[in-house]
Amino acid sequence: MQKIKKFLFTFLVIILLSSCGEYHKVLNKGLNKDKYAMAVDLYEKGDYKKAIPLFEKLAGPYAGKPQMERIQYMTADSYYQTEDYALSSYYFSKFLTNYPNSTKVEEAAFLSAKSYFLAAPKYSLDQQDTEKALAAFQDYIDRYPNSALAAEANNYHKELITRLEKKDFEVAKQYYHTENYNAAITAFDTFNEEHLGSVYKEDTFYYKFKAYYDLSMNSVLTKKEQRLLEAKASSAKFKKSFPDSKRNKEIDQLTNKIDEELLKTKEEIATISQN
């Protein structure tokens, strides 16, 4: 029994080495037709990592030939399947430019957008790929509104918008946390102008009010009354916009403090005027 196992193991090793030797022989010294045949065979078997070097070597010899359409698509898809999304997005975009009438163009358009989506970093980093993915998904949705993948494309599109919104929201909130209240107020206003209907709308109204509140409470007397009135107006706007918010109890408590501070401020101003 042990001898049989040893024989089978040796046999498998020989087959494996033979297979590897054949692969490298074709890759480095094989005819283009042999490289093409092996690349397609490996691709169809799902061995994308081995297929890629062969496809790359075929790009020059098959440029302008009918086979190039298939080679370019399989190259892009091989990079996608191996999770190299930077290269798959590049090759799918190239395929769309070179073969706009291909039967694979709809699928390529979706996978190009998805590649940008998967390559995009988290919200706090550079969002160049996010912007590209957003544009690519929007283009896909516009071109193929009735596609079976349209719903999935819309979901990715919404997620990308939320990702960009989160980045802008966190930037504005950072101004608040570093006590740069005027910049925070401006940033939250800009956010709401640029992101209508955002999931962060309530948060922006809340932090904008808090910025007004903290700014007014720490103001010099000459600016205090006006800033307290602005804070109170911001409070009223929050409650009108979000009447059922769980934050309204806190907003009411802080508004009461604003009213108290307004009364004290007016008394101080009156005393100074009398003197």
C-alpha positions as CSV (number, residue, x, y, z in Angstrom):
1,M,0.0,0.0,0.0
2,Q,2.8,2.4,0.9
3,K,4.6,1.6,-2.3
4,I,1.4,2.4,-4.3
5,K,1.1,5.8,-2.5
6,K,4.7,6.6,-3.2
7,F,4.3,5.6,-6.9
8,L,1.2,7.8,-7.2
9,F,3.0,10.7,-5.6
10,T,6.0,10.4,-7.9
11,F,3.7,10.1,-10.9
12,L,1.8,13.3,-10.0
13,V,5.1,15.2,-9.5
14,I,6.3,14.1,-12.9
15,I,3.1,15.2,-14.5
16,L,3.3,18.5,-12.7
17,L,6.9,19.2,-13.7
18,S,6.1,18.2,-17.2
19,S,3.1,20.6,-17.3
20,C,5.2,23.4,-15.8
21,G,8.0,22.7,-18.3
22,E,5.6,22.8,-21.2
23,Y,4.1,26.0,-20.0
24,H,7.5,27.8,-19.8
25,K,8.5,26.3,-23.1
26,V,5.5,27.8,-24.8
27,L,5.6,31.1,-22.9
28,N,9.3,31.7,-23.7
29,K,9.9,30.0,-27.1
30,G,6.5,28.9,-28.4
31,L,4.8,30.0,-31.6
32,N,2.2,32.7,-31.2
33,K,-0.6,30.3,-32.2
34,D,0.6,27.9,-29.4
35,K,0.7,30.8,-26.9
36,Y,-2.8,31.8,-27.9
37,A,-4.2,28.2,-27.6
38,M,-2.6,27.7,-24.2
39,A,-3.7,31.1,-22.9
40,V,-7.3,30.5,-23.9
41,D,-7.2,27.0,-22.4
42,L,-5.8,28.3,-19.1
43,Y,-8.3,31.1,-19.0
44,E,-11.2,28.7,-19.6
45,K,-9.9,26.4,-16.8
46,G,-9.7,29.4,-14.4
47,D,-5.9,29.5,-14.2
48,Y,-5.8,33.2,-14.7
49,K,-2.4,33.9,-13.2
50,K,-0.8,31.6,-15.8
51,A,-2.9,33.0,-18.6
52,I,-2.0,36.6,-18.0
53,P,1.7,36.4,-19.1
54,L,0.7,34.6,-22.3
55,F,-1.9,37.2,-23.1
56,E,0.5,40.0,-22.4
57,K,3.0,38.4,-24.9
58,L,0.3,38.2,-27.5
59,A,-0.7,41.9,-27.4
60,G,2.0,42.9,-29.9
61,P,1.8,40.1,-32.4
62,Y,-2.1,40.1,-32.6
63,A,-2.5,43.9,-32.6
64,G,-5.1,44.8,-35.3
65,K,-6.1,41.1,-35.8
66,P,-9.6,39.7,-35.1
67,Q,-8.2,37.6,-32.2
68,M,-7.2,40.8,-30.4
69,E,-10.7,41.6,-29.3
70,R,-11.0,38.3,-27.4
71,I,-7.4,38.6,-26.1
72,Q,-8.0,42.1,-24.7
73,Y,-11.2,41.0,-23.0
74,M,-9.7,37.9,-21.5
75,T,-6.7,39.9,-20.3
76,A,-9.0,42.4,-18.5
77,D,-11.1,39.6,-17.0
78,S,-8.0,37.7,-15.9
79,Y,-6.8,40.7,-13.9
80,Y,-10.3,41.1,-12.5
81,Q,-10.4,37.5,-11.4
82,T,-7.0,37.7,-9.7
83,E,-8.2,40.9,-7.9
84,D,-5.7,43.2,-9.6
85,Y,-8.4,45.9,-10.0
86,A,-6.1,48.7,-11.0
87,L,-5.1,46.7,-14.1
88,S,-8.5,45.2,-14.8
89,S,-10.1,48.7,-14.8
90,Y,-7.3,49.9,-17.2
91,Y,-7.8,46.9,-19.6
92,F,-11.6,47.0,-19.5
93,S,-11.6,50.7,-20.3
94,K,-9.1,50.1,-23.1
95,F,-11.4,47.3,-24.4
96,L,-14.4,49.7,-24.4
97,T,-12.5,52.2,-26.4
98,N,-11.1,49.8,-28.9
99,Y,-14.2,47.6,-29.4
100,P,-17.4,49.7,-28.8
101,N,-19.5,47.4,-30.9
102,S,-18.4,44.1,-29.2
103,T,-21.0,41.7,-27.9
104,K,-19.0,41.9,-24.6
105,V,-19.2,45.7,-24.3
106,E,-22.1,45.8,-21.7
107,E,-20.4,43.3,-19.5
108,A,-17.0,45.1,-19.9
109,A,-18.6,48.4,-19.0
110,F,-20.0,47.0,-15.8
111,L,-16.8,45.2,-14.8
112,S,-14.8,48.3,-15.6
113,A,-16.9,50.4,-13.2
114,K,-16.8,47.6,-10.6
115,S,-13.0,47.4,-10.9
116,Y,-12.7,51.1,-10.1
117,F,-15.1,50.6,-7.2
118,L,-13.1,47.7,-5.8
119,A,-9.8,49.6,-6.3
120,A,-11.1,52.7,-4.5
121,P,-9.7,53.3,-1.0
122,K,-11.6,54.0,2.2
123,Y,-13.2,57.4,2.4
124,S,-10.4,59.2,4.2
125,L,-7.9,58.6,1.4
126,D,-7.6,60.0,-2.1
127,Q,-10.9,59.4,-4.0
128,Q,-9.7,59.4,-7.6
129,D,-10.8,55.9,-8.2
130,T,-14.1,56.6,-6.4
131,E,-14.7,59.5,-8.8
132,K,-13.9,57.2,-11.8
133,A,-16.1,54.5,-10.5
134,L,-19.0,56.9,-9.9
135,A,-18.7,58.3,-13.5
136,A,-18.4,54.7,-14.9
137,F,-21.5,53.4,-13.1
138,Q,-23.5,56.5,-14.1
139,D,-22.5,55.9,-17.7
140,Y,-23.5,52.3,-17.4
141,I,-26.9,53.1,-15.8
142,D,-27.6,55.7,-18.6
143,R,-26.6,53.3,-21.4
144,Y,-28.2,50.1,-20.0
145,P,-31.2,51.1,-17.8
146,N,-32.9,47.8,-18.4
147,S,-29.9,45.6,-17.9
148,A,-30.1,42.7,-15.4
149,L,-27.1,44.4,-13.7
150,A,-28.8,47.8,-13.5
151,A,-30.0,47.4,-9.9
152,E,-26.5,46.3,-8.7
153,A,-25.0,49.2,-10.6
154,N,-27.4,51.6,-8.8
155,N,-26.5,50.1,-5.4
156,Y,-22.8,50.6,-6.1
157,H,-23.5,54.1,-7.3
158,K,-25.3,55.0,-4.1
159,E,-22.5,53.5,-2.0
160,L,-19.9,55.6,-3.8
161,I,-21.9,58.8,-3.3
162,T,-22.2,58.0,0.4
163,R,-18.4,57.3,0.5
164,L,-17.7,60.8,-1.0
165,E,-20.3,62.4,1.3
166,K,-18.6,60.8,4.4
167,K,-15.3,62.2,3.4
168,D,-16.7,65.7,3.0
169,F,-18.7,65.3,6.2
170,E,-15.6,64.2,8.2
171,V,-13.6,67.2,6.9
172,A,-16.3,69.6,8.1
173,K,-16.6,67.8,11.4
174,Q,-12.8,68.0,11.9
175,Y,-13.1,71.8,11.7
176,Y,-15.6,71.6,14.5
177,H,-13.5,69.3,16.7
178,T,-10.4,71.6,16.3
179,E,-12.6,74.5,17.4
180,N,-12.4,76.3,14.0
181,Y,-16.1,77.1,14.3
182,N,-16.4,79.6,11.5
183,A,-14.8,77.2,9.0
184,A,-17.0,74.4,10.3
185,I,-20.2,76.4,9.7
186,T,-19.0,77.3,6.2
187,A,-18.1,73.7,5.5
188,F,-21.4,72.3,6.7
189,D,-23.3,74.9,4.5
190,T,-21.2,73.9,1.5
191,F,-21.8,70.2,2.2
192,N,-25.6,70.7,2.2
193,E,-25.4,72.6,-1.0
194,E,-23.4,69.9,-2.8
195,H,-25.0,66.9,-1.3
196,L,-28.8,67.4,-1.4
197,G,-30.7,64.6,0.4
198,S,-27.5,63.2,2.1
199,V,-27.7,60.6,4.8
200,Y,-25.6,63.0,6.8
201,K,-28.0,65.9,6.6
202,E,-29.2,65.7,10.2
203,D,-25.6,65.3,11.4
204,T,-24.5,68.4,9.5
205,F,-27.4,70.5,11.0
206,Y,-26.6,69.3,14.5
207,Y,-22.8,70.0,14.3
208,K,-23.5,73.4,12.6
209,F,-25.7,74.3,15.5
210,K,-23.1,73.1,18.0
211,A,-20.5,75.2,16.1
212,Y,-22.7,78.3,16.4
213,Y,-23.4,77.5,20.1
214,D,-19.7,77.0,21.1
215,L,-18.7,80.1,19.0
216,S,-21.3,82.3,20.6
217,M,-20.6,81.1,24.2
218,N,-16.9,81.9,23.8
219,S,-17.3,85.2,22.0
220,V,-16.2,88.6,23.1
221,L,-19.0,90.9,24.3
222,T,-19.1,93.0,21.2
223,K,-19.9,90.0,19.0
224,K,-21.7,87.8,21.6
225,E,-25.3,89.0,21.2
226,Q,-25.3,88.6,17.4
227,R,-23.7,85.2,17.6
228,L,-26.1,84.0,20.2
229,L,-29.0,85.0,18.0
230,E,-27.4,83.1,15.1
231,A,-27.1,80.0,17.3
232,K,-30.7,80.3,18.3
233,A,-31.8,80.6,14.7
234,S,-29.7,77.5,13.9
235,S,-31.5,75.7,16.8
236,A,-34.9,76.6,15.4
237,K,-33.9,75.4,11.9
238,F,-32.7,72.1,13.3
239,K,-36.0,71.5,15.1
240,K,-38.1,72.5,12.1
241,S,-36.1,70.2,9.8
242,F,-36.0,67.2,12.2
243,P,-39.0,67.4,14.6
244,D,-38.7,63.8,15.6
245,S,-34.9,63.7,16.2
246,K,-33.5,62.1,19.3
247,R,-31.2,65.1,19.6
248,N,-34.1,67.6,20.2
249,K,-33.9,67.2,24.0
250,E,-30.2,68.2,23.9
251,I,-31.0,71.0,21.5
252,D,-33.7,72.4,23.8
253,Q,-31.3,72.3,26.8
254,L,-28.7,74.2,24.9
255,T,-31.2,76.7,23.5
256,N,-32.3,77.4,27.1
257,K,-28.7,78.2,27.9
258,I,-28.5,80.5,24.9
259,D,-31.6,82.4,26.2
260,E,-30.0,82.8,29.6
261,E,-26.7,84.0,28.0
262,L,-28.6,86.4,25.8
263,L,-30.3,87.9,28.9
264,K,-27.0,88.3,30.7
265,T,-25.3,89.7,27.6
266,K,-28.0,92.4,27.2
267,E,-27.7,93.3,30.8
268,E,-23.9,93.7,30.5
269,I,-24.2,95.8,27.4
270,A,-26.8,98.0,29.1
271,T,-24.6,98.4,32.2
272,I,-21.6,99.4,30.0
273,S,-23.8,101.9,28.1
274,Q,-25.0,103.5,31.3
275,N,-21.4,104.0,32.5
